[in-house]
Amino acid sequence: METNLPVFKWENFEFIIDVQNNNVWEKSDPKNIYLLWQMDDLGKDGYTFEHYDESTGRSVKVNLPPLITLDPSGMALKYNKSLEEIKGSSDFEVMVDQGLLKNRISSGQLPTITIGNSIFYADARIDLLRPKDDFSTMGIRFDDLDDYYVVETNTYAFPYNPRTHEIAKLDYENITEYPKDLLFVEIQDVKVLDPVGWNRRNGWPETDDLKWVGLTLEFDAKIIPWKQTGIDDLITENRLKKPIQKAVKAQENSFKNKRGRKV
């Protein structure tokens, strides 16, 4: 771990402040890592968390000042601002683009994501990825994307039909070639796409967790080549099965014909 990071002292403990990774860790025992998003956020007063002291067997409540106080240079570097620009600001004001926040909350601007050649509105409050220029379909429900959630990347990866602007349905038991006219796409989790709408839907403050989730109003889906989706093994398996299925069916038909003959 880096050792040139700022140190914060609390009672007999020293904690390394890692602005880049949004965490702090105990200097004497780097395995003791505390993630900022798991702490109690006190707003302009900073954060608080429980630190377990193994030497005494007791828990200590640590009051951590704001990051802007602990490491102003690190904050300026991370968020591409000058020290003068962030002077007098809160962590929230530096970490969340205030112009985008105003557009999202005051102006009601919905985030958009481009999938293929189509633009969708990401509206977590009503659980929809809604096509901007196609009123023939409601679009894609985030709840329906749960089956395609990838934990490791916090994304949804799914087959997409660019003609209907919906999740594509594949016949996995019989597929023997790459799907034509369909795409395989990867998009961000609903809470990343529309954190404000997600908070509204769940009854939380509109700005809850924005410091850690981030706020963006324009996204692009990642198009994954079919050969990278793991579908090749399934296609190979189905191609090997096909002749066997034909042979079995032919045998069944032959048996039926024999039974149907009159003596």
PASEBA-1860 file (N, C-alpha, C; in nm, 3 decimals):
! residues 263
1> METNLPVF> 0.083/-0.119/0.000/0.000/0.000/0.000/0.088/0.126/0.000 ~ 0.030/0.235/-0.055/0.106/0.360/-0.059/0.131/0.411/0.083 ~ 0.245/0.471/0.103/0.281/0.523/0.236/0.296/0.675/0.236 ~ 0.278/0.738/0.119/0.291/0.883/0.113/0.156/0.953/0.122 ~ 0.056/0.882/0.174/-0.076/0.938/0.188/-0.090/1.007/0.324 ~ -0.187/1.098/0.337/-0.206/1.169/0.464/-0.240/1.073/0.579 ~ -0.200/1.112/0.699/-0.227/1.032/0.818/-0.319/1.111/0.911 ~ -0.422/1.045/0.960/-0.513/1.107/1.056/-0.499/1.036/1.191
9> KWENFEFI> -0.478/1.114/1.297/-0.459/1.056/1.430/-0.586/1.072/1.512 ~ -0.625/0.963/1.577/-0.741/0.964/1.666/-0.706/0.883/1.791 ~ -0.702/0.950/1.904/-0.656/0.890/2.028/-0.516/0.829/2.005 ~ -0.502/0.698/2.025/-0.371/0.634/2.005/-0.358/0.568/1.868 ~ -0.451/0.596/1.780/-0.453/0.527/1.650/-0.416/0.623/1.537 ~ -0.358/0.566/1.434/-0.325/0.642/1.313/-0.389/0.574/1.193 ~ -0.458/0.653/1.112/-0.526/0.600/0.995/-0.474/0.668/0.868 ~ -0.449/0.587/0.766/-0.406/0.639/0.636/-0.530/0.676/0.555
17> IDVQNNNV> -0.531/0.795/0.498/-0.645/0.844/0.421/-0.621/0.817/0.272 ~ -0.705/0.731/0.215/-0.690/0.694/0.074/-0.808/0.750/-0.006 ~ -0.796/0.873/-0.048/-0.902/0.942/-0.122/-0.932/0.871/-0.254 ~ -0.829/0.823/-0.320/-0.846/0.761/-0.451/-0.939/0.641/-0.444 ~ -0.930/0.564/-0.337/-1.010/0.442/-0.325/-1.124/0.455/-0.223 ~ -1.147/0.577/-0.176/-1.258/0.602/-0.083/-1.253/0.511/0.040 ~ -1.137/0.502/0.103/-1.127/0.424/0.225/-1.017/0.479/0.316 ~ -1.014/0.429/0.438/-0.904/0.458/0.531/-0.859/0.325/0.588
25> WEKSDPKN> -0.733/0.316/0.626/-0.682/0.193/0.686/-0.584/0.225/0.798 ~ -0.580/0.134/0.893/-0.496/0.155/1.011/-0.349/0.141/0.974 ~ -0.271/0.239/1.011/-0.130/0.241/0.973/-0.053/0.122/1.030 ~ -0.083/0.085/1.154/-0.011/-0.025/1.218/-0.060/-0.163/1.173 ~ -0.177/-0.166/1.110/-0.232/-0.294/1.062/-0.315/-0.267/0.937 ~ -0.249/-0.263/0.820/-0.318/-0.229/0.694/-0.435/-0.320/0.657 ~ -0.448/-0.434/0.726/-0.562/-0.522/0.696/-0.692/-0.461/0.749 ~ -0.680/-0.368/0.842/-0.799/-0.300/0.895/-0.837/-0.186/0.801
33> IYLLWQMD> -0.919/-0.219/0.703/-0.962/-0.121/0.603/-1.108/-0.084/0.628 ~ -1.136/0.046/0.622/-1.273/0.094/0.642/-1.316/0.171/0.518 ~ -1.425/0.124/0.457/-1.477/0.188/0.336/-1.565/0.306/0.375 ~ -1.544/0.418/0.309/-1.617/0.540/0.344/-1.768/0.526/0.323 ~ -1.807/0.451/0.219/-1.951/0.441/0.193/-2.022/0.357/0.298 ~ -1.945/0.281/0.378/-2.005/0.203/0.485/-2.008/0.280/0.618 ~ -1.947/0.398/0.621/-1.946/0.479/0.743/-2.075/0.560/0.753 ~ -2.100/0.614/0.871/-2.211/0.709/0.888/-2.165/0.843/0.832
41> DLGKDGYT> -2.240/0.893/0.735/-2.206/1.019/0.670/-2.265/1.135/0.750 ~ -2.181/1.222/0.801/-2.224/1.335/0.883/-2.229/1.465/0.803 ~ -2.226/1.453/0.671/-2.230/1.573/0.587/-2.104/1.656/0.600 ~ -2.119/1.784/0.628/-2.004/1.874/0.638/-1.915/1.844/0.759 ~ -1.968/1.763/0.851/-1.889/1.727/0.970/-1.803/1.603/0.948 ~ -1.812/1.541/0.830/-1.728/1.426/0.800/-1.799/1.293/0.816 ~ -1.733/1.196/0.880/-1.783/1.060/0.888/-1.752/1.001/1.025 ~ -1.821/0.895/1.059/-1.791/0.826/1.183/-1.798/0.675/1.161
49> FEHYDEST> -1.709/0.602/1.229/-1.709/0.457/1.217/-1.653/0.395/1.344 ~ -1.682/0.265/1.363/-1.635/0.192/1.480/-1.504/0.120/1.446 ~ -1.403/0.145/1.527/-1.275/0.077/1.509/-1.251/-0.017/1.626 ~ -1.225/-0.144/1.594/-1.202/-0.243/1.699/-1.053/-0.247/1.733 ~ -1.022/-0.220/1.861/-0.884/-0.221/1.909/-0.851/-0.360/1.964 ~ -0.774/-0.437/1.889/-0.742/-0.574/1.929/-0.658/-0.578/2.057 ~ -0.580/-0.476/2.081/-0.492/-0.477/2.199/-0.571/-0.465/2.330 ~ -0.685/-0.398/2.324/-0.766/-0.379/2.446/-0.899/-0.453/2.439
57> GRSVKVNL> -0.935/-0.500/2.319/-1.062/-0.570/2.303/-1.183/-0.480/2.310 ~ -1.163/-0.352/2.283/-1.277/-0.260/2.286/-1.294/-0.189/2.152 ~ -1.415/-0.143/2.129/-1.445/-0.069/2.007/-1.435/0.080/2.035 ~ -1.378/0.151/1.941/-1.361/0.295/1.955/-1.436/0.365/1.842 ~ -1.516/0.462/1.878/-1.586/0.541/1.777/-1.493/0.649/1.724 ~ -1.466/0.644/1.595/-1.373/0.739/1.532/-1.454/0.843/1.456 ~ -1.427/0.969/1.484/-1.488/1.079/1.409/-1.388/1.129/1.306 ~ -1.418/1.105/1.181/-1.326/1.137/1.072/-1.368/1.268/1.006
65> PPLITLDP> -1.279/1.367/0.999/-1.312/1.493/0.931/-1.340/1.471/0.783 ~ -1.396/1.569/0.714/-1.423/1.557/0.570/-1.293/1.532/0.492 ~ -1.305/1.465/0.380/-1.188/1.437/0.295/-1.125/1.566/0.245 ~ -1.208/1.666/0.220/-1.158/1.793/0.171/-1.065/1.859/0.272 ~ -1.083/1.825/0.401/-0.997/1.875/0.507/-0.873/1.788/0.523 ~ -0.893/1.656/0.513/-0.784/1.561/0.535/-0.683/1.560/0.420 ~ -0.734/1.572/0.297/-0.644/1.563/0.180/-0.696/1.648/0.065 ~ -0.689/1.781/0.077/-0.739/1.869/-0.029/-0.668/1.847/-0.163
73> SGMALKYN> -0.537/1.822/-0.159/-0.463/1.801/-0.284/-0.511/1.674/-0.354 ~ -0.533/1.568/-0.276/-0.581/1.443/-0.332/-0.719/1.457/-0.392 ~ -0.805/1.534/-0.327/-0.940/1.557/-0.378/-0.936/1.638/-0.507 ~ -0.852/1.740/-0.510/-0.840/1.823/-0.630/-0.790/1.739/-0.747 ~ -0.692/1.654/-0.721/-0.636/1.570/-0.827/-0.739/1.469/-0.877 ~ -0.809/1.404/-0.785/-0.905/1.301/-0.823/-1.019/1.356/-0.906 ~ -1.066/1.475/-0.872/-1.183/1.531/-0.939/-1.148/1.641/-1.038 ~ -1.018/1.643/-1.074/-0.971/1.731/-1.181/-1.008/1.878/-1.157
81> KSLEEIKG> -0.980/1.924/-1.038/-1.008/2.062/-1.003/-0.882/2.124/-0.941 ~ -0.879/2.255/-0.933/-0.767/2.322/-0.868/-0.799/2.337/-0.719 ~ -0.696/2.359/-0.639/-0.716/2.380/-0.496/-0.803/2.503/-0.472 ~ -0.789/2.602/-0.557/-0.869/2.723/-0.542/-1.017/2.694/-0.568 ~ -1.043/2.607/-0.666/-1.182/2.574/-0.700/-1.255/2.502/-0.587 ~ -1.184/2.419/-0.514/-1.250/2.339/-0.410/-1.243/2.405/-0.271 ~ -1.177/2.516/-0.262/-1.163/2.585/-0.134/-1.301/2.623/-0.079 ~ -1.329/2.585/0.045/-1.456/2.618/0.107/-1.570/2.526/0.069
89> SSDFEVMV> -1.543/2.426/-0.015/-1.648/2.333/-0.059/-1.661/2.216/0.039 ~ -1.773/2.148/0.032/-1.792/2.025/0.109/-1.748/1.907/0.023 ~ -1.733/1.791/0.085/-1.701/1.670/0.008/-1.805/1.649/-0.102 ~ -1.932/1.664/-0.065/-2.041/1.641/-0.160/-2.031/1.735/-0.279 ~ -2.000/1.860/-0.255/-1.994/1.958/-0.363/-1.878/1.930/-0.459 ~ -1.773/1.868/-0.408/-1.659/1.835/-0.493/-1.682/1.703/-0.567 ~ -1.739/1.605/-0.496/-1.751/1.469/-0.549/-1.867/1.452/-0.647 ~ -1.969/1.536/-0.636/-2.087/1.526/-0.723/-2.097/1.651/-0.809
97> DQGLLKNR> -2.105/1.632/-0.940/-2.115/1.744/-1.033/-2.243/1.822/-1.004 ~ -2.230/1.943/-0.955/-2.346/2.020/-0.912/-2.432/2.067/-1.029 ~ -2.371/2.087/-1.146/-2.448/2.124/-1.264/-2.539/2.010/-1.308 ~ -2.484/1.888/-1.311/-2.564/1.770/-1.347/-2.673/1.746/-1.244 ~ -2.640/1.768/-1.117/-2.738/1.747/-1.010/-2.856/1.843/-1.027 ~ -2.828/1.966/-1.061/-2.934/2.064/-1.082/-3.021/2.023/-1.201 ~ -2.957/1.977/-1.309/-3.033/1.934/-1.426/-3.122/1.815/-1.393 ~ -3.069/1.723/-1.313/-3.145/1.601/-1.281/-3.261/1.629/-1.187
105> ISSGQLPT> -3.237/1.707/-1.081/-3.340/1.726/-0.979/-3.431/1.845/-1.010 ~ -3.372/1.959/-1.039/-3.453/2.080/-1.060/-3.520/2.082/-1.197 ~ -3.446/2.037/-1.299/-3.501/2.041/-1.434/-3.568/1.909/-1.475 ~ -3.548/1.805/-1.394/-3.613/1.677/-1.425/-3.552/1.602/-1.541 ~ -3.428/1.635/-1.578/-3.363/1.566/-1.689/-3.333/1.421/-1.654 ~ -3.380/1.329/-1.735/-3.355/1.187/-1.711/-3.223/1.146/-1.774 ~ -3.150/1.055/-1.712/-3.029/1.001/-1.775/-3.068/0.924/-1.901 ~ -2.976/0.920/-1.997/-2.999/0.842/-2.119/-2.885/0.743/-2.139
113> ITIGNSIF> -2.917/0.633/-2.206/-2.815/0.537/-2.244/-2.840/0.497/-2.389 ~ -2.734/0.498/-2.468/-2.743/0.458/-2.608/-2.711/0.309/-2.619 ~ -2.808/0.233/-2.670/-2.790/0.089/-2.691/-2.800/0.064/-2.840 ~ -2.689/0.023/-2.901/-2.688/0.012/-3.047/-2.701/0.152/-3.105 ~ -2.804/0.172/-3.186/-2.829/0.303/-3.246/-2.948/0.374/-3.184 ~ -2.995/0.325/-3.071/-3.114/0.381/-3.009/-3.084/0.439/-2.871 ~ -3.155/0.546/-2.840/-3.140/0.611/-2.711/-3.256/0.572/-2.620 ~ -3.223/0.537/-2.496/-3.323/0.502/-2.396/-3.314/0.600/-2.280
121> YADARIDL> -3.430/0.631/-2.222/-3.432/0.704/-2.095/-3.421/0.601/-1.983 ~ -3.332/0.627/-1.887/-3.321/0.541/-1.770/-3.403/0.604/-1.658 ~ -3.516/0.543/-1.628/-3.606/0.597/-1.527/-3.630/0.492/-1.420 ~ -3.545/0.493/-1.318/-3.553/0.392/-1.213/-3.680/0.406/-1.130 ~ -3.735/0.526/-1.122/-3.853/0.548/-1.039/-3.972/0.465/-1.087 ~ -3.983/0.449/-1.220/-4.093/0.368/-1.275/-4.041/0.235/-1.330 ~ -3.914/0.201/-1.296/-3.857/0.072/-1.330/-3.849/0.047/-1.480 ~ -3.806/0.148/-1.556/-3.804/0.130/-1.702/-3.681/0.190/-1.769
129> LRPKDDFS> -3.632/0.116/-1.868/-3.546/0.171/-1.973/-3.640/0.197/-2.089 ~ -3.670/0.323/-2.114/-3.776/0.359/-2.207/-3.718/0.416/-2.337 ~ -3.749/0.356/-2.454/-3.697/0.408/-2.580/-3.741/0.552/-2.602 ~ -3.649/0.634/-2.646/-3.679/0.775/-2.665/-3.774/0.799/-2.783 ~ -3.756/0.725/-2.892/-3.832/0.752/-3.014/-3.919/0.636/-3.059 ~ -3.949/0.544/-2.972/-4.034/0.430/-3.009/-4.144/0.417/-2.905 ~ -4.267/0.452/-2.945/-4.379/0.448/-2.852/-4.461/0.320/-2.866 ~ -4.410/0.226/-2.946/-4.483/0.100/-2.965/-4.451/0.000/-2.855
137> TMGIRFDD> -4.352/0.031/-2.773/-4.314/-0.059/-2.665/-4.283/0.021/-2.539 ~ -4.307/-0.041/-2.426/-4.273/0.023/-2.299/-4.122/0.022/-2.276 ~ -4.051/-0.069/-2.346/-3.908/-0.079/-2.330/-3.868/-0.199/-2.245 ~ -3.772/-0.179/-2.158/-3.716/-0.288/-2.079/-3.730/-0.256/-1.930 ~ -3.793/-0.347/-1.857/-3.806/-0.330/-1.713/-3.675/-0.370/-1.644 ~ -3.631/-0.289/-1.549/-3.510/-0.324/-1.474/-3.530/-0.453/-1.397 ~ -3.652/-0.476/-1.349/-3.680/-0.601/-1.277/-3.655/-0.722/-1.365 ~ -3.684/-0.708/-1.496/-3.662/-0.819/-1.590/-3.513/-0.841/-1.617
145> LDDYYVVE> -3.433/-0.741/-1.587/-3.288/-0.753/-1.609/-3.217/-0.821/-1.492 ~ -3.290/-0.844/-1.385/-3.228/-0.908/-1.268/-3.167/-1.043/-1.302 ~ -3.231/-1.116/-1.394/-3.180/-1.248/-1.434/-3.048/-1.238/-1.511 ~ -3.015/-1.118/-1.557/-2.894/-1.098/-1.637/-2.788/-1.018/-1.561 ~ -2.807/-1.005/-1.429/-2.714/-0.926/-1.349/-2.582/-1.000/-1.329 ~ -2.471/-0.927/-1.346/-2.337/-0.983/-1.329/-2.276/-0.919/-1.204 ~ -2.262/-0.997/-1.099/-2.217/-0.945/-0.970/-2.078/-0.884/-0.979 ~ -1.987/-0.952/-1.049/-1.846/-0.910/-1.053/-1.828/-0.770/-1.112
153> TNTYAFPY> -1.913/-0.733/-1.206/-1.897/-0.604/-1.275/-2.008/-0.505/-1.242 ~ -2.106/-0.548/-1.162/-2.221/-0.464/-1.128/-2.289/-0.412/-1.255 ~ -2.311/-0.503/-1.349/-2.373/-0.467/-1.476/-2.480/-0.571/-1.512 ~ -2.558/-0.538/-1.616/-2.647/-0.635/-1.678/-2.588/-0.671/-1.814 ~ -2.584/-0.799/-1.847/-2.535/-0.843/-1.977/-2.644/-0.932/-2.037 ~ -2.697/-0.892/-2.153/-2.816/-0.962/-2.204/-2.827/-0.951/-2.357 ~ -2.901/-1.045/-2.420/-2.926/-1.037/-2.564/-3.032/-0.930/-2.589 ~ -3.009/-0.849/-2.691/-3.095/-0.733/-2.717/-3.142/-0.733/-2.862
161> NPRTHEIA> -3.271/-0.705/-2.880/-3.330/-0.697/-3.014/-3.342/-0.550/-3.053 ~ -3.256/-0.501/-3.143/-3.259/-0.359/-3.180/-3.383/-0.318/-3.259 ~ -3.455/-0.417/-3.311/-3.577/-0.386/-3.388/-3.694/-0.358/-3.295 ~ -3.707/-0.440/-3.191/-3.819/-0.423/-3.097/-3.781/-0.343/-2.972 ~ -3.650/-0.317/-2.956/-3.600/-0.244/-2.839/-3.634/-0.317/-2.709 ~ -3.620/-0.448/-2.713/-3.651/-0.530/-2.596/-3.543/-0.636/-2.576 ~ -3.551/-0.704/-2.461/-3.462/-0.817/-2.437/-3.496/-0.925/-2.539 ~ -3.395/-0.978/-2.607/-3.419/-1.081/-2.709/-3.440/-1.218/-2.642
169> KLDYENIT> -3.528/-1.296/-2.701/-3.553/-1.431/-2.652/-3.478/-1.530/-2.741 ~ -3.393/-1.609/-2.679/-3.312/-1.706/-2.753/-3.357/-1.848/-2.718 ~ -3.357/-1.934/-2.817/-3.387/-2.075/-2.797/-3.256/-2.146/-2.767 ~ -3.216/-2.143/-2.641/-3.085/-2.193/-2.604/-3.069/-2.343/-2.628 ~ -3.178/-2.417/-2.627/-3.169/-2.562/-2.645/-3.144/-2.601/-2.790 ~ -3.175/-2.510/-2.882/-3.164/-2.545/-3.023/-3.074/-2.450/-3.104 ~ -3.017/-2.351/-3.039/-2.935/-2.255/-3.113/-2.809/-2.323/-3.169 ~ -2.783/-2.305/-3.297/-2.667/-2.367/-3.361/-2.578/-2.268/-3.436
177> EYPKDLLF> -2.609/-2.139/-3.424/-2.525/-2.035/-3.485/-2.548/-1.904/-3.411 ~ -2.458/-1.809/-3.435/-2.475/-1.679/-3.370/-2.608/-1.617/-3.413 ~ -2.683/-1.558/-3.320/-2.812/-1.497/-3.355/-2.795/-1.385/-3.456 ~ -2.878/-1.386/-3.558/-2.873/-1.281/-3.659/-2.962/-1.165/-3.617 ~ -2.915/-1.045/-3.645/-2.991/-0.923/-3.618/-3.014/-0.897/-3.468 ~ -2.938/-0.965/-3.385/-2.947/-0.942/-3.241/-2.810/-0.899/-3.189 ~ -2.810/-0.828/-3.078/-2.687/-0.783/-3.015/-2.677/-0.841/-2.874 ~ -2.555/-0.852/-2.826/-2.535/-0.886/-2.685/-2.472/-0.764/-2.622
185> VEIQDVKV> -2.540/-0.707/-2.521/-2.497/-0.578/-2.468/-2.473/-0.586/-2.317 ~ -2.393/-0.492/-2.269/-2.366/-0.480/-2.127/-2.394/-0.336/-2.086 ~ -2.477/-0.318/-1.983/-2.509/-0.184/-1.935/-2.492/-0.178/-1.783 ~ -2.486/-0.059/-1.730/-2.465/-0.039/-1.588/-2.588/-0.079/-1.507 ~ -2.565/-0.103/-1.379/-2.673/-0.134/-1.286/-2.768/-0.016/-1.274 ~ -2.893/-0.044/-1.241/-2.996/0.060/-1.232/-2.957/0.172/-1.136 ~ -2.891/0.139/-1.026/-2.855/0.241/-0.928/-2.745/0.332/-0.981 ~ -2.665/0.284/-1.075/-2.561/0.365/-1.138/-2.622/0.451/-1.248
193> LDPVGWNR> -2.713/0.392/-1.326/-2.776/0.464/-1.436/-2.862/0.580/-1.386 ~ -2.940/0.554/-1.283/-3.030/0.658/-1.233/-3.039/0.653/-1.081 ~ -2.934/0.698/-1.013/-2.933/0.692/-0.867/-3.039/0.779/-0.801 ~ -3.070/0.894/-0.862/-3.173/0.981/-0.805/-3.310/0.913/-0.813 ~ -3.342/0.857/-0.930/-3.469/0.786/-0.946/-3.477/0.664/-0.855 ~ -3.363/0.596/-0.838/-3.358/0.479/-0.750/-3.390/0.520/-0.606 ~ -3.333/0.631/-0.563/-3.362/0.680/-0.428/-3.508/0.718/-0.411 ~ -3.563/0.784/-0.513/-3.704/0.822/-0.506/-3.794/0.699/-0.498
201> RNGWPETD> -3.763/0.599/-0.576/-3.845/0.478/-0.578/-3.846/0.409/-0.442 ~ -3.732/0.416/-0.372/-3.720/0.347/-0.244/-3.748/0.435/-0.122 ~ -3.785/0.561/-0.149/-3.820/0.651/-0.039/-3.702/0.707/0.037 ~ -3.585/0.708/-0.028/-3.465/0.762/0.036/-3.441/0.906/-0.010 ~ -3.357/0.983/0.060/-3.323/1.117/0.012/-3.267/1.111/-0.130 ~ -3.301/1.210/-0.211/-3.263/1.207/-0.352/-3.113/1.197/-0.374 ~ -3.035/1.255/-0.284/-2.889/1.259/-0.302/-2.817/1.147/-0.226 ~ -2.893/1.054/-0.170/-2.834/0.946/-0.091/-2.732/0.866/-0.174
209> DLKWVGLT> -2.612/0.849/-0.120/-2.505/0.768/-0.182/-2.449/0.825/-0.313 ~ -2.488/0.945/-0.352/-2.437/1.001/-0.478/-2.286/1.019/-0.475 ~ -2.231/1.043/-0.357/-2.086/1.061/-0.346/-2.011/0.936/-0.389 ~ -2.070/0.820/-0.364/-2.002/0.694/-0.391/-2.047/0.632/-0.523 ~ -2.173/0.655/-0.560/-2.225/0.598/-0.685/-2.185/0.685/-0.804 ~ -2.185/0.817/-0.781/-2.156/0.909/-0.890/-2.284/0.952/-0.960 ~ -2.276/1.057/-1.039/-2.391/1.105/-1.115/-2.348/1.135/-1.258 ~ -2.407/1.062/-1.352/-2.381/1.081/-1.495/-2.516/1.082/-1.565
217> LEFDAKII> -2.530/1.163/-1.668/-2.658/1.171/-1.738/-2.654/1.114/-1.879 ~ -2.536/1.071/-1.924/-2.526/1.010/-2.057/-2.437/0.886/-2.049 ~ -2.491/0.774/-2.095/-2.419/0.647/-2.094/-2.422/0.584/-2.233 ~ -2.329/0.491/-2.254/-2.328/0.410/-2.377/-2.317/0.264/-2.338 ~ -2.403/0.182/-2.396/-2.396/0.038/-2.372/-2.272/-0.018/-2.441 ~ -2.217/-0.121/-2.383/-2.103/-0.190/-2.443/-2.155/-0.307/-2.526 ~ -2.115/-0.310/-2.652/-2.156/-0.420/-2.740/-2.052/-0.532/-2.729 ~ -2.096/-0.649/-2.688/-2.006/-0.763/-2.669/-2.017/-0.855/-2.792
225> PWKQTGID> -1.906/-0.885/-2.861/-1.912/-0.980/-2.974/-1.964/-1.115/-2.924 ~ -2.045/-1.179/-3.007/-2.106/-1.306/-2.966/-2.000/-1.410/-2.927 ~ -1.885/-1.406/-2.993/-1.782/-1.505/-2.963/-1.723/-1.487/-2.824 ~ -1.750/-1.373/-2.761/-1.699/-1.348/-2.626/-1.805/-1.370/-2.518 ~ -1.921/-1.419/-2.556/-2.030/-1.436/-2.460/-2.035/-1.575/-2.398 ~ -1.951/-1.667/-2.447/-1.955/-1.804/-2.396/-2.059/-1.890/-2.464 ~ -2.117/-1.837/-2.572/-2.223/-1.910/-2.641/-2.168/-2.018/-2.734 ~ -2.037/-2.012/-2.765/-1.978/-2.107/-2.858/-1.993/-2.252/-2.811
233> DLITENRL> -1.971/-2.275/-2.682/-1.983/-2.410/-2.629/-2.124/-2.464/-2.645 ~ -2.222/-2.377/-2.624/-2.362/-2.417/-2.638/-2.395/-2.448/-2.783 ~ -2.344/-2.368/-2.874/-2.367/-2.392/-3.017/-2.305/-2.525/-3.059 ~ -2.182/-2.549/-3.015/-2.115/-2.676/-3.047/-2.194/-2.795/-2.994 ~ -2.239/-2.783/-2.872/-2.316/-2.891/-2.810/-2.445/-2.918/-2.887 ~ -2.514/-2.811/-2.926/-2.640/-2.828/-3.000/-2.616/-2.884/-3.139 ~ -2.504/-2.848/-3.201/-2.472/-2.902/-3.334/-2.444/-3.052/-3.325 ~ -2.380/-3.094/-3.217/-2.354/-3.237/-3.198/-2.483/-3.312/-3.168
241> KKPIQKAV> -2.574/-3.246/-3.100/-2.700/-3.310/-3.064/-2.794/-3.326/-3.182 ~ -2.784/-3.234/-3.278/-2.882/-3.228/-3.387/-2.891/-3.357/-3.467 ~ -2.778/-3.415/-3.511/-2.788/-3.542/-3.587/-2.849/-3.654/-3.503 ~ -2.817/-3.654/-3.374/-2.873/-3.757/-3.286/-3.024/-3.739/-3.274 ~ -3.067/-3.615/-3.260/-3.210/-3.588/-3.251/-3.282/-3.629/-3.379 ~ -3.219/-3.603/-3.494/-3.280/-3.643/-3.622/-3.290/-3.795/-3.632 ~ -3.185/-3.862/-3.588/-3.185/-4.009/-3.595/-3.292/-4.068/-3.504 ~ -3.304/-4.012/-3.384/-3.407/-4.059/-3.290/-3.546/-4.035/-3.346
249> KAQENSFK> -3.567/-3.918/-3.404/-3.697/-3.886/-3.461/-3.730/-3.978/-3.579 ~ -3.629/-4.005/-3.662/-3.650/-4.095/-3.777/-3.686/-4.235/-3.728 ~ -3.619/-4.280/-3.623/-3.648/-4.412/-3.567/-3.789/-4.418/-3.509 ~ -3.829/-4.311/-3.442/-3.964/-4.306/-3.386/-4.068/-4.309/-3.497 ~ -4.043/-4.234/-3.605/-4.138/-4.233/-3.717/-4.147/-4.369/-3.783 ~ -4.031/-4.436/-3.795/-4.029/-4.570/-3.855/-4.109/-4.668/-3.771 ~ -4.094/-4.656/-3.639/-4.165/-4.744/-3.547/-4.316/-4.720/-3.556 ~ -4.355/-4.592/-3.565/-4.497/-4.559/-3.578/-4.555/-4.613/-3.707
257> NKRGRKV> -4.477/-4.603/-3.816/-4.525/-4.653/-3.946/-4.544/-4.804/-3.943 ~ -4.452/-4.874/-3.878/-4.462/-5.020/-3.869/-4.586/-5.060/-3.789 ~ -4.612/-4.989/-3.681/-4.727/-5.020/-3.598/-4.857/-4.990/-3.671 ~ -4.850/-4.896/-3.765/-4.973/-4.857/-3.836/-5.006/-4.946/-3.955 ~ -4.916/-5.035/-3.994/-4.942/-5.122/-4.109/-5.047/-5.231/-4.075 ~ -5.132/-5.259/-4.172/-5.230/-5.365/-4.152/-5.174/-5.499/-4.198 ~ -5.208/-5.603/-4.125/-5.159/-5.737/-4.159/-5.255/-5.801/-4.258
END
